[in-house]
């Protein structure tokens, strides 16, 4: 079973929109939760979870930060070496946990960061997201895509070694948009950053790449 936890991200509902764009057979394997943290907190998802997907930034949209139950379950899941897929700003899903902040390799830094790092930024522009020249096995399964006007997450902090799989070049420079890190417990962590507004998430390349990443993380 795949567990997918999300917030509504300022009423844009990017996770819900993406779920609707995934292949039907994949949708049937996903248990999806938006602005509903009871299952995350009680840990009932942990044992039968093959893949944890997040589209969450702790404390945004008036949502509570995940508590001790969620921390215990997420840490236990990751310590088992299982994979995780982080969408949009989810490198900051649990930024209030000290051990979480370095995990994703490229971290979306919030205002008031506990480590004192300068916050990341998100200019609004159209952009093209391109697959990097890479021999990583996932790179050949990804596709380029163009996004209409949307926020573009840039100036992330690198906290661990990463394979950068996709990038975008905008007026401010060239920035990673998809990367893989390996957790301290050997699990694969892939981040796919683009996609906030529904019309941007619905760009076919977004769901195509998300599907390729999910299959990769499931070992397919």
C-alpha positions in Angstrom: 0.0 0.0 0.0 1.1 3.6 -0.8 0.3 6.3 1.8 0.0 9.8 0.5 -0.3 12.6 3.1 -0.9 16.2 2.0 -2.1 19.7 3.0 -4.3 21.8 0.7 -1.4 24.2 0.1 -3.4 27.4 0.2 -6.5 25.9 -1.4 -4.6 24.9 -4.5 -4.9 21.1 -3.6 -1.9 20.1 -5.7 -1.7 16.6 -4.2 -5.3 15.9 -4.9 -5.0 17.1 -8.4 -1.9 15.0 -9.0 -3.6 11.9 -7.6 -6.4 12.4 -10.1 -3.9 12.5 -13.0 -2.1 9.3 -12.0 -2.9 6.0 -13.8 -6.0 4.3 -12.4 -4.1 1.2 -11.3 -1.8 3.3 -9.3 -4.6 5.3 -7.8 -6.1 2.1 -6.5 -2.9 1.3 -4.5 -2.9 4.7 -2.8 -4.5 5.7 0.5 -4.8 9.5 0.3 -5.2 12.0 3.1 -5.6 15.8 2.8 -5.6 18.0 5.9 -6.3 14.9 7.9 -3.5 13.9 10.2 -5.1 11.2 12.4 -3.6 8.2 10.5 -0.2 9.9 10.2 -0.2 10.5 14.0 -1.5 7.1 15.1 1.1 5.2 13.1 -1.4 2.6 11.7 0.0 3.2 8.2 3.6 2.3 9.0 3.7 -1.5 8.8 1.9 -2.0 5.5 3.4 1.1 3.8 5.5 0.3 0.7 6.0 4.0 -0.2 5.4 7.2 1.7 4.4 10.2 -0.4 4.2 13.7 1.1 3.0 17.0 -0.2 3.2 18.9 3.1 5.0 21.9 4.6 4.6 21.9 8.4 2.6 24.7 9.8 1.3 26.2 6.6 -2.3 26.8 5.6 -3.3 26.9 9.3 -2.5 23.2 9.6 -0.9 21.9 12.9 2.7 20.6 12.9 3.0 16.9 13.1 3.4 15.6 16.7 5.2 12.9 18.6 3.1 10.0 17.2 3.8 11.0 13.6 7.5 11.6 14.4 7.8 8.1 15.9 6.1 6.5 13.0 7.9 8.4 10.2 11.3 7.8 11.8 10.5 4.0 12.3 9.4 3.8 8.6 12.5 5.4 7.3 14.8 3.4 9.7 13.5 0.3 7.9 15.1 1.5 4.7 11.9 2.0 2.8 11.5 4.8 0.2 9.9 8.2 0.3 8.7 10.6 -2.4 8.6 14.3 -1.6 6.5 16.6 -3.7 6.8 20.4 -4.0 8.1 21.8 -0.7 7.9 18.5 1.3 11.6 18.6 2.1 10.1 20.9 4.8 7.3 18.6 5.7 8.6 18.2 9.2 11.2 20.9 9.4 10.6 21.3 13.1 12.2 17.9 13.7 16.0 18.2 14.0 16.8 14.9 12.4 14.4 15.5 9.5 16.0 18.7 8.1 19.1 17.1 6.4 17.3 14.1 4.9 16.1 15.3 1.5 19.5 16.4 0.3 18.0 19.7 -1.1 16.0 21.4 1.6 13.2 24.0 1.3 14.2 26.4 4.1 11.4 28.2 6.0 11.4 31.6 7.7 12.7 31.2 11.3 14.7 28.2 10.4 16.0 26.5 13.6 19.5 26.1 12.0 19.6 29.8 11.1 19.8 29.1 7.4 18.6 31.9 5.0 15.1 31.1 3.8 14.6 29.7 0.3 12.6 31.7 -2.2 9.9 31.1 -4.8 9.7 33.7 -7.7 6.7 33.4 -10.0 7.3 32.8 -13.7 6.8 30.4 -16.5 9.6 27.8 -16.8 10.9 24.7 -18.6 12.0 21.8 -16.5 14.6 19.7 -18.2 16.1 16.3 -17.6 19.8 16.5 -16.7 22.5 14.6 -18.5 22.8 11.7 -16.1 23.5 8.0 -16.0 21.2 7.6 -13.0 18.7 4.8 -13.9 15.7 7.1 -13.2 16.9 9.8 -15.6 16.1 7.9 -18.7 12.5 7.5 -17.5 11.8 11.2 -17.0 10.6 13.7 -19.6 11.0 17.5 -20.1 8.0 19.6 -19.5 7.0 23.3 -19.6 5.0 25.0 -16.8 2.7 28.0 -17.1 3.1 30.8 -14.6 3.6 29.4 -11.2 5.8 29.6 -8.1 9.3 28.1 -8.7 11.1 26.9 -5.6 14.7 27.9 -5.6 17.7 28.6 -3.3 17.3 25.4 -1.4 20.0 24.3 1.0 22.0 21.2 0.1 22.2 19.1 3.2 23.5 15.8 1.9 24.9 14.2 -1.4 22.3 14.2 -4.2 21.8 13.1 -7.8 20.2 16.0 -9.5 17.9 14.6 -12.2 16.0 17.6 -13.4 16.6 21.4 -13.4 15.1 24.7 -14.5 16.8 27.8 -15.7 15.0 31.1 -15.0 16.2 34.7 -14.7 17.7 34.0 -11.2 19.8 31.1 -12.5 19.7 27.3 -12.8 18.1 25.3 -10.0 17.4 21.6 -9.2 13.8 20.5 -9.6 14.2 16.7 -9.1 16.8 14.9 -7.1 17.5 11.7 -5.2 19.2 11.3 -1.9 19.8 8.2 0.2 18.7 8.3 3.8 21.1 7.4 6.6 19.2 4.0 6.7 19.7 3.3 3.0 16.3 4.2 1.7 15.8 6.2 -1.5 14.3 9.7 -1.2 13.3 11.4 -4.5 12.0 14.9 -4.6 10.0 16.4 -7.4 9.5 20.1 -6.7 7.5 21.8 -9.5 3.7 22.2 -9.4 1.5 24.4 -7.2 -1.5 25.7 -9.2 -3.9 23.0 -10.5 -3.3 23.9 -14.1 0.4 23.4 -13.6 0.0 20.1 -11.8 -2.1 19.0 -14.7 0.6 19.5 -17.2 1.1 15.9 -18.6 4.8 15.7 -17.9 4.2 16.2 -14.2 2.1 13.1 -13.7 4.2 11.2 -16.2 7.3 11.9 -14.1 5.6 11.3 -10.8 4.4 7.9 -12.1 8.0 7.1 -13.3 9.3 8.1 -9.9 6.7 6.0 -7.9 7.5 3.0 -10.1 11.2 3.4 -9.6 10.8 3.7 -5.8 8.7 0.6 -5.8 11.4 -1.2 -7.6 9.6 -1.5 -11.0 
